[in-house]
Amino acid sequence: MRYKGTLVSFDEYMNILLNDCEEWIDNTKKGTLGKVFIRCNNVLYISRAEESKETKTEIQKDEEMAE
């Protein structure tokens, strides 16, 4: 079971708060949960989401505008 969302905050114990959270089981989306608090003893690992081509294009445009 995995939860995908936007990291809002965390603390020194690794309690985490996610926004726009989705629950995934066996690479299948099971539902949208919204705001979720996950206690530290339930966190196995945290990883960065893979970026889509659209996201990479948006980042490149932002970098070009900043120059």
Biopython code that builds the backbone (N, CA, C, O; Angstrom):
import numpy as np
from Bio.PDB.StructureBuilder import StructureBuilder

atoms = [
    (1, "MET", "N", (0.845, -1.166, 0.000)),
    (1, "MET", "CA", (0.000, 0.000, 0.000)),
    (1, "MET", "C", (0.895, 1.235, 0.000)),
    (1, "MET", "O", (1.859, 1.317, 0.761)),
    (2, "ARG", "N", (0.560, 2.201, -0.870)),
    (2, "ARG", "CA", (1.312, 3.450, -0.952)),
    (2, "ARG", "C", (0.340, 4.617, -0.934)),
    (2, "ARG", "O", (-0.814, 4.501, -1.346)),
    (3, "TYR", "N", (0.835, 5.731, -0.451)),
    (3, "TYR", "CA", (0.064, 6.966, -0.465)),
    (3, "TYR", "C", (0.849, 7.994, -1.258)),
    (3, "TYR", "O", (2.037, 8.202, -1.011)),
    (4, "LYS", "N", (0.190, 8.633, -2.204)),
    (4, "LYS", "CA", (0.836, 9.660, -3.017)),
    (4, "LYS", "C", (0.123, 10.975, -2.758)),
    (4, "LYS", "O", (-1.105, 11.055, -2.803)),
    (5, "GLY", "N", (0.913, 12.003, -2.486)),
    (5, "GLY", "CA", (0.337, 13.314, -2.233)),
    (5, "GLY", "C", (1.418, 14.370, -2.159)),
    (5, "GLY", "O", (2.599, 14.095, -2.375)),
    (6, "THR", "N", (0.996, 15.576, -1.851)),
    (6, "THR", "CA", (1.910, 16.694, -1.714)),
    (6, "THR", "C", (2.310, 16.825, -0.253)),
    (6, "THR", "O", (1.457, 16.952, 0.625)),
    (7, "LEU", "N", (3.608, 16.795, -0.002)),
    (7, "LEU", "CA", (4.112, 16.901, 1.360)),
    (7, "LEU", "C", (3.882, 18.317, 1.874)),
    (7, "LEU", "O", (4.372, 19.288, 1.298)),
    (8, "VAL", "N", (3.132, 18.416, 2.962)),
    (8, "VAL", "CA", (2.833, 19.710, 3.569)),
    (8, "VAL", "C", (3.788, 19.981, 4.723)),
    (8, "VAL", "O", (4.360, 21.066, 4.826)),
    (9, "SER", "N", (3.957, 18.986, 5.593)),
    (9, "SER", "CA", (4.862, 19.164, 6.728)),
    (9, "SER", "C", (5.285, 17.815, 7.296)),
    (9, "SER", "O", (4.687, 16.777, 7.013)),
    (10, "PHE", "N", (6.338, 17.869, 8.109)),
    (10, "PHE", "CA", (6.833, 16.688, 8.811)),
    (10, "PHE", "C", (7.524, 17.168, 10.079)),
    (10, "PHE", "O", (7.806, 18.357, 10.227)),
    (11, "ASP", "N", (7.794, 16.249, 10.987)),
    (11, "ASP", "CA", (8.494, 16.619, 12.212)),
    (11, "ASP", "C", (9.687, 15.697, 12.440)),
    (11, "ASP", "O", (9.984, 14.832, 11.616)),
    (12, "GLU", "N", (10.366, 15.893, 13.569)),
    (12, "GLU", "CA", (11.586, 15.131, 13.849)),
    (12, "GLU", "C", (11.333, 13.643, 14.053)),
    (12, "GLU", "O", (12.275, 12.852, 14.012)),
    (13, "TYR", "N", (10.081, 13.247, 14.271)),
    (13, "TYR", "CA", (9.739, 11.831, 14.440)),
    (13, "TYR", "C", (9.318, 11.178, 13.120)),
    (13, "TYR", "O", (9.075, 9.972, 13.074)),
    (14, "MET", "N", (9.232, 11.962, 12.065)),
    (14, "MET", "CA", (8.824, 11.543, 10.726)),
    (14, "MET", "C", (7.309, 11.339, 10.619)),
    (14, "MET", "O", (6.845, 10.579, 9.769)),
    (15, "ASN", "N", (6.539, 12.013, 11.478)),
    (15, "ASN", "CA", (5.108, 12.136, 11.238)),
    (15, "ASN", "C", (4.979, 13.042, 10.024)),
    (15, "ASN", "O", (5.691, 14.041, 9.924)),
    (16, "ILE", "N", (4.084, 12.713, 9.100)),
    (16, "ILE", "CA", (3.969, 13.526, 7.892)),
    (16, "ILE", "C", (2.514, 13.895, 7.616)),
    (16, "ILE", "O", (1.588, 13.161, 7.962)),
    (17, "LEU", "N", (2.342, 15.049, 6.987)),
    (17, "LEU", "CA", (1.031, 15.520, 6.566)),
    (17, "LEU", "C", (1.061, 15.671, 5.053)),
    (17, "LEU", "O", (1.918, 16.369, 4.511)),
    (18, "LEU", "N", (0.123, 15.015, 4.368)),
    (18, "LEU", "CA", (0.030, 15.068, 2.911)),
    (18, "LEU", "C", (-1.278, 15.733, 2.499)),
    (18, "LEU", "O", (-2.310, 15.535, 3.140)),
    (19, "ASN", "N", (-1.230, 16.520, 1.432)),
    (19, "ASN", "CA", (-2.424, 17.090, 0.805)),
    (19, "ASN", "C", (-2.692, 16.359, -0.502)),
    (19, "ASN", "O", (-1.777, 15.782, -1.088)),
    (20, "ASP", "N", (-3.924, 16.378, -0.958)),
    (20, "ASP", "CA", (-4.306, 15.739, -2.228)),
    (20, "ASP", "C", (-3.812, 14.300, -2.279)),
    (20, "ASP", "O", (-3.282, 13.859, -3.299)),
    (21, "CYS", "N", (-3.981, 13.584, -1.208)),
    (21, "CYS", "CA", (-3.445, 12.233, -1.066)),
    (21, "CYS", "C", (-4.316, 11.198, -1.783)),
    (21, "CYS", "O", (-5.545, 11.268, -1.762)),
    (22, "GLU", "N", (-3.643, 10.244, -2.412)),
    (22, "GLU", "CA", (-4.307, 9.123, -3.086)),
    (22, "GLU", "C", (-3.764, 7.823, -2.515)),
    (22, "GLU", "O", (-2.581, 7.725, -2.187)),
    (23, "GLU", "N", (-4.630, 6.829, -2.398)),
    (23, "GLU", "CA", (-4.216, 5.511, -1.921)),
    (23, "GLU", "C", (-4.015, 4.592, -3.120)),
    (23, "GLU", "O", (-4.886, 4.495, -3.984)),
    (24, "TRP", "N", (-2.858, 3.912, -3.174)),
    (24, "TRP", "CA", (-2.511, 3.003, -4.260)),
    (24, "TRP", "C", (-2.189, 1.633, -3.688)),
    (24, "TRP", "O", (-1.418, 1.517, -2.736)),
    (25, "ILE", "N", (-2.781, 0.595, -4.271)),
    (25, "ILE", "CA", (-2.496, -0.783, -3.881)),
    (25, "ILE", "C", (-2.191, -1.561, -5.151)),
    (25, "ILE", "O", (-2.996, -1.570, -6.082)),
    (26, "ASP", "N", (-1.033, -2.216, -5.198)),
    (26, "ASP", "CA", (-0.598, -2.990, -6.371)),
    (26, "ASP", "C", (-0.685, -2.162, -7.651)),
    (26, "ASP", "O", (-1.212, -2.620, -8.664)),
    (27, "ASN", "N", (-0.158, -0.929, -7.591)),
    (27, "ASN", "CA", (-0.129, -0.004, -8.733)),
    (27, "ASN", "C", (-1.504, 0.330, -9.280)),
    (27, "ASN", "O", (-1.631, 0.699, -10.447)),
    (28, "THR", "N", (-2.537, 0.209, -8.455)),
    (28, "THR", "CA", (-3.902, 0.566, -8.837)),
    (28, "THR", "C", (-4.422, 1.604, -7.851)),
    (28, "THR", "O", (-4.390, 1.395, -6.638)),
    (29, "LYS", "N", (-4.900, 2.723, -8.383)),
    (29, "LYS", "CA", (-5.446, 3.769, -7.522)),
    (29, "LYS", "C", (-6.759, 3.289, -6.923)),
    (29, "LYS", "O", (-7.686, 2.916, -7.643)),
    (30, "LYS", "N", (-6.828, 3.303, -5.588)),
    (30, "LYS", "CA", (-8.029, 2.834, -4.892)),
    (30, "LYS", "C", (-8.939, 3.969, -4.457)),
    (30, "LYS", "O", (-10.118, 3.743, -4.186)),
    (31, "GLY", "N", (-8.416, 5.181, -4.386)),
    (31, "GLY", "CA", (-9.269, 6.295, -3.991)),
    (31, "GLY", "C", (-8.487, 7.549, -3.679)),
    (31, "GLY", "O", (-7.266, 7.528, -3.519)),
    (32, "THR", "N", (-9.226, 8.648, -3.596)),
    (32, "THR", "CA", (-8.654, 9.931, -3.228)),
    (32, "THR", "C", (-9.049, 10.228, -1.794)),
    (32, "THR", "O", (-10.226, 10.161, -1.439)),
    (33, "LEU", "N", (-8.066, 10.555, -0.972)),
    (33, "LEU", "CA", (-8.313, 10.742, 0.454)),
    (33, "LEU", "C", (-8.275, 12.202, 0.889)),
    (33, "LEU", "O", (-8.811, 12.544, 1.943)),
    (34, "GLY", "N", (-7.653, 13.063, 0.098)),
    (34, "GLY", "CA", (-7.539, 14.467, 0.487)),
    (34, "GLY", "C", (-6.376, 14.690, 1.427)),
    (34, "GLY", "O", (-5.250, 14.294, 1.126)),
    (35, "LYS", "N", (-6.637, 15.330, 2.585)),
    (35, "LYS", "CA", (-5.588, 15.617, 3.572)),
    (35, "LYS", "C", (-5.427, 14.417, 4.493)),
    (35, "LYS", "O", (-6.404, 13.916, 5.049)),
    (36, "VAL", "N", (-4.167, 13.951, 4.657)),
    (36, "VAL", "CA", (-3.900, 12.747, 5.446)),
    (36, "VAL", "C", (-2.706, 12.984, 6.375)),
    (36, "VAL", "O", (-1.689, 13.541, 5.962)),
    (37, "PHE", "N", (-2.841, 12.560, 7.619)),
    (37, "PHE", "CA", (-1.747, 12.573, 8.584)),
    (37, "PHE", "C", (-1.289, 11.136, 8.771)),
    (37, "PHE", "O", (-2.104, 10.265, 9.078)),
    (38, "ILE", "N", (0.003, 10.872, 8.591)),
    (38, "ILE", "CA", (0.549, 9.524, 8.746)),
    (38, "ILE", "C", (1.542, 9.542, 9.899)),
    (38, "ILE", "O", (2.512, 10.300, 9.897)),
    (39, "ARG", "N", (1.276, 8.693, 10.880)),
    (39, "ARG", "CA", (2.160, 8.624, 12.054)),
    (39, "ARG", "C", (3.481, 7.951, 11.703)),
    (39, "ARG", "O", (3.556, 7.105, 10.812)),
    (40, "CYS", "N", (4.501, 8.347, 12.420)),
    (40, "CYS", "CA", (5.877, 7.940, 12.133)),
    (40, "CYS", "C", (6.081, 6.428, 12.036)),
    (40, "CYS", "O", (6.824, 5.972, 11.166)),
    (41, "ASN", "N", (5.453, 5.647, 12.894)),
    (41, "ASN", "CA", (5.698, 4.202, 12.873)),
    (41, "ASN", "C", (5.074, 3.517, 11.659)),
    (41, "ASN", "O", (5.290, 2.323, 11.453)),
    (42, "ASN", "N", (4.304, 4.249, 10.852)),
    (42, "ASN", "CA", (3.718, 3.703, 9.634)),
    (42, "ASN", "C", (4.479, 4.111, 8.375)),
    (42, "ASN", "O", (4.096, 3.725, 7.270)),
    (43, "VAL", "N", (5.550, 4.887, 8.528)),
    (43, "VAL", "CA", (6.333, 5.354, 7.384)),
    (43, "VAL", "C", (7.507, 4.407, 7.170)),
    (43, "VAL", "O", (8.373, 4.272, 8.035)),
    (44, "LEU", "N", (7.528, 3.758, 6.018)),
    (44, "LEU", "CA", (8.636, 2.873, 5.665)),
    (44, "LEU", "C", (9.685, 3.641, 4.862)),
    (44, "LEU", "O", (10.882, 3.527, 5.125)),
    (45, "TYR", "N", (9.227, 4.427, 3.875)),
    (45, "TYR", "CA", (10.131, 5.259, 3.093)),
    (45, "TYR", "C", (9.343, 6.384, 2.443)),
    (45, "TYR", "O", (8.118, 6.326, 2.337)),
    (46, "ILE", "N", (10.067, 7.405, 2.011)),
    (46, "ILE", "CA", (9.481, 8.533, 1.288)),
    (46, "ILE", "C", (10.319, 8.723, 0.041)),
    (46, "ILE", "O", (11.548, 8.708, 0.105)),
    (47, "SER", "N", (9.658, 8.901, -1.094)),
    (47, "SER", "CA", (10.396, 9.136, -2.332)),
    (47, "SER", "C", (9.731, 10.249, -3.122)),
    (47, "SER", "O", (8.556, 10.561, -2.930)),
    (48, "ARG", "N", (10.503, 10.831, -4.002)),
    (48, "ARG", "CA", (9.996, 11.877, -4.880)),
    (48, "ARG", "C", (9.218, 11.233, -6.015)),
    (48, "ARG", "O", (9.629, 10.204, -6.550)),
    (49, "ALA", "N", (8.107, 11.831, -6.379)),
    (49, "ALA", "CA", (7.287, 11.301, -7.470)),
    (49, "ALA", "C", (8.019, 11.470, -8.797)),
    (49, "ALA", "O", (8.792, 12.410, -8.979)),
    (50, "GLU", "N", (7.767, 10.561, -9.702)),
    (50, "GLU", "CA", (8.337, 10.685, -11.040)),
    (50, "GLU", "C", (7.695, 11.877, -11.733)),
    (50, "GLU", "O", (6.488, 12.095, -11.632)),
    (51, "GLU", "N", (8.518, 12.643, -12.437)),
    (51, "GLU", "CA", (8.007, 13.814, -13.130)),
    (51, "GLU", "C", (7.489, 13.420, -14.502)),
    (51, "GLU", "O", (8.121, 12.644, -15.218)),
    (52, "SER", "N", (6.347, 13.956, -14.855)),
    (52, "SER", "CA", (5.787, 13.710, -16.181)),
    (52, "SER", "C", (6.454, 14.657, -17.181)),
    (52, "SER", "O", (7.149, 15.592, -16.783)),
    (53, "LYS", "N", (6.247, 14.420, -18.457)),
    (53, "LYS", "CA", (6.795, 15.306, -19.487)),
    (53, "LYS", "C", (6.235, 16.710, -19.331)),
    (53, "LYS", "O", (6.948, 17.691, -19.542)),
    (54, "GLU", "N", (4.952, 16.814, -18.959)),
    (54, "GLU", "CA", (4.333, 18.121, -18.767)),
    (54, "GLU", "C", (5.022, 18.885, -17.646)),
    (54, "GLU", "O", (5.275, 20.082, -17.777)),
    (55, "THR", "N", (5.324, 18.214, -16.558)),
    (55, "THR", "CA", (5.986, 18.859, -15.426)),
    (55, "THR", "C", (7.372, 19.335, -15.829)),
    (55, "THR", "O", (7.762, 20.450, -15.484)),
    (56, "LYS", "N", (8.126, 18.511, -16.554)),
    (56, "LYS", "CA", (9.464, 18.897, -16.993)),
    (56, "LYS", "C", (9.392, 20.114, -17.909)),
    (56, "LYS", "O", (10.233, 21.008, -17.811)),
    (57, "THR", "N", (8.397, 20.163, -18.799)),
    (57, "THR", "CA", (8.229, 21.294, -19.703)),
    (57, "THR", "C", (7.926, 22.561, -18.916)),
    (57, "THR", "O", (8.471, 23.622, -19.220)),
    (58, "GLU", "N", (7.066, 22.465, -17.911)),
    (58, "GLU", "CA", (6.738, 23.619, -17.076)),
    (58, "GLU", "C", (7.972, 24.124, -16.337)),
    (58, "GLU", "O", (8.169, 25.334, -16.227)),
    (59, "ILE", "N", (8.797, 23.225, -15.831)),
    (59, "ILE", "CA", (10.016, 23.610, -15.118)),
    (59, "ILE", "C", (10.972, 24.320, -16.069)),
    (59, "ILE", "O", (11.569, 25.332, -15.703)),
    (60, "GLN", "N", (11.122, 23.802, -17.285)),
    (60, "GLN", "CA", (12.006, 24.424, -18.265)),
    (60, "GLN", "C", (11.529, 25.832, -18.608)),
    (60, "GLN", "O", (12.341, 26.750, -18.724)),
    (61, "LYS", "N", (10.214, 26.010, -18.772)),
    (61, "LYS", "CA", (9.668, 27.336, -19.076)),
    (61, "LYS", "C", (9.945, 28.302, -17.930)),
    (61, "LYS", "O", (10.322, 29.451, -18.164)),
    (62, "ASP", "N", (9.759, 27.844, -16.691)),
    (62, "ASP", "CA", (10.018, 28.689, -15.524)),
    (62, "ASP", "C", (11.484, 29.090, -15.457)),
    (62, "ASP", "O", (11.801, 30.234, -15.132)),
    (63, "GLU", "N", (12.387, 28.150, -15.763)),
    (63, "GLU", "CA", (13.820, 28.446, -15.732)),
    (63, "GLU", "C", (14.189, 29.448, -16.818)),
    (63, "GLU", "O", (15.010, 30.337, -16.589)),
    (64, "GLU", "N", (13.587, 29.311, -18.003)),
    (64, "GLU", "CA", (13.867, 30.240, -19.095)),
    (64, "GLU", "C", (13.373, 31.642, -18.754)),
    (64, "GLU", "O", (14.035, 32.629, -19.075)),
    (65, "MET", "N", (12.219, 31.733, -18.110)),
    (65, "MET", "CA", (11.675, 33.037, -17.731)),
    (65, "MET", "C", (12.539, 33.700, -16.661)),
    (65, "MET", "O", (12.627, 34.927, -16.603)),
    (66, "ALA", "N", (13.173, 32.895, -15.819)),
    (66, "ALA", "CA", (14.001, 33.429, -14.739)),
    (66, "ALA", "C", (15.321, 33.996, -15.252)),
    (66, "ALA", "O", (15.945, 34.820, -14.584)),
    (67, "GLU", "N", (15.746, 33.558, -16.431)),
    (67, "GLU", "CA", (17.039, 34.010, -16.983)),
    (67, "GLU", "C", (16.984, 35.388, -17.513)),
    (67, "GLU", "O", (17.988, 35.901, -18.006)),
]
sb = StructureBuilder()
sb.init_structure("model")
sb.init_model(0)
sb.init_chain("A")
sb.init_seg("    ")
for serial, (resi, resn, name, xyz) in enumerate(atoms, 1):
    if name == "N":
        sb.init_residue(resn, " ", resi, " ")
    sb.init_atom(name, np.array(xyz, "f"), 0.0, 1.0, " ", f" {name:<3s}", serial, name[0])
structure = sb.get_structure()
